[in-house]
């Protein structure tokens, strides 16, 4: 196990992998092929640069190419898209016709934004926001659009982060969502505070509404919504992503959920010598006990490290994900962990749920905010399967706790009986988590 | 199981118990005897009223006496100290000579501040801060002392909360602590940010320093420290508390750690018909697997509810505590859960520990703050025994997570492998908890 390691993709999964492989073997030749002009940037931070909460674009770049080349001795090749993999010859063919031999190959090609099947979805001022090139394109349009109007299509977490940050940037923002409520992956009770936060901000939301067409105009885009034409300076699509799995699939790697490259617990694809990690690959779900496709930066980084070790001869199987995610929009945090009721039912559980609203600190402290907590559990056994939360100064507090409780196999009664720290400015005497769990058990201690 | 329930003590444990008993039996006669002039106040919030973060003193009172009497139909008797219990006759003798018969008796007499064995520790302007009467005494002195100097003796969590709030109120505050570092119950690595936060505030700290004497002066107190006399407008003692267990002990109830009333898992003392709950009683420690005395509002409320059910014929054994506490001073949150290394060693474990500093959100976000996390675990098995944290906007996030992990019996490797939610403004891609755990396992996924 050694020789040349080639990594395709220079962001979260690819560079975590390369860094870990370098740590394991200071002398190994490691080549990183990156399609774009930049590597090692914080994709999740991009909306906050658009909103200018982060003022300096350079802050999004964790390591410069020079650093990676000199300090980590990674042979980073920018603007070098991989076009084809020849697994027999163990070679990657790049767009400029070069053949790069590998001993071990890691595919970390990420995911791409999906444009909805709507006429005009690829018009010039209809944008997506995945990478720094997207961010630059959007950013150059914004000064002219200041005080103008933006349409965000899709009120999922990404759409809302974009909407919130376009508001911060001074635009009037309108969000349309085909589903009945914002953040369709959250139960409406948990999503309700999101709707409220938007109403307090500068954004309007129309849910249960689809965009029929997007028509290019001289200085913007006309959106046809419910038969009516509305004028916008620009349109941002938050309508989902899809794995960049074609390169691996063409090399013979089997695919799984959503067409992502199917990998085992150390990231090996079905083709010898080829690993995959990050948004282009599946990941093991601890509760569903199967491979799923849940593209998240956390998974990309964790699987990147697992693969970086496996290609170095150190097998540390990935314990899996519980699908923990969170998001911030309009000053409100929200997110979820584990299974919702539909997932749980499909997986053979008999789920029940409970929702309670508490507070993020003692009610008499200034700034105390409501916090919604929803728990999903298996009715017959009480086993916690998942949960969600919105609101309060520290949604991470509830979501981290839920990740651990779900991972540990706790029941809802176990959660109701946990001793949680308290101080009036920092938490409530009875945390919303405990209130929700106690509502199920009835007589929580 | 019914007849008259008498509860001695009208705050956290006593009223949680009375409320739960009322819920269980709408018709039962419930008498609450309170020594002071007020009941049902948020003792933990008092420092924040002193600091005027809470502007209205009434906000500290959760339920008025009138509410408790009419809505909950509790026979609340103020300024009625219980002097003696006659367990044979099943009577409580009050200071005014009345004999109050009970069928079930609950002792919830709390704890009192300890004055150190220093000459002058009971001088007029040497104060403690436990209840609203203490708070009023202090508050009347403050306008005159505005811009003046206060000495706080003891840099434990309570002393520091007082110091921080006296600063907020405009005093120059000096804290002396006999131990070498502030918050002696925390490892110095975790307490270091507390020291820094004080230095940024208006308070000075001298640790490893004892007060030799407190001398009353016409308009203040002279403190003799290291042989030198220093003038203060007032002195606040944060030098610990002791259980108000004498009443129960005199009635024959056995005592345990620190002289607190020893109770079983539903709060029964060793005398039939007498329960105890809250700061006057012991509580079951889940990790030590024995009864301990750890006076905390959370335990008081939880045990109060357990007792309120048990006196109503519904046995719901207390699952126990992990000693989770936290505190805020000078804008910094800090706290701990479970065992420190000394506790763990004394309990027969072979503890190891790790400390790491991470951040409370993505490093590139404005306002990102350092967070220290310390984990204590059993070396041979890796089982998490406790942890501590300081700093960041949401210390509750780490401490709640640790409470759950410790309660669930997770190992440090389990913790390193947990999938935690991430969003740049809300948490770090690798949470300080994960960084600390991964530092132990070396190759965390």
Interface residues (C-beta under 8 A of the other chain):
Chain A: X42 X44 X45 X48 X53 X54 X59 X60 X286 X296 X297 X298 X299 X301 X302 X303 X305 X306 X309 X314 X316 X317 X318 X319 X320 X321 X322 X323 X324 X325 X326 X327 X328 X333 X335 X337 X362 X364 X365 X366 X393 X394 X395 X396 X397 X398 X399 X400 X401 X403 X404 X405 X407 X408 X409 X410 X414 X415 X417 X418 X419 X420 X421 X422 X423 X424 X425 X426 X427 X429 X430 X431 X433 X443 X444 X445
Chain B: X42 X44 X45 X48 X53 X54 X59 X60 X286 X296 X297 X298 X299 X301 X302 X303 X305 X306 X309 X314 X316 X317 X318 X319 X320 X321 X322 X323 X324 X325 X326 X327 X328 X333 X335 X337 X362 X364 X365 X366 X393 X394 X395 X396 X397 X398 X399 X400 X401 X403 X404 X405 X407 X408 X409 X410 X414 X415 X417 X418 X419 X420 X421 X422 X423 X424 X425 X426 X427 X429 X430 X431 X433 X443 X444 X445
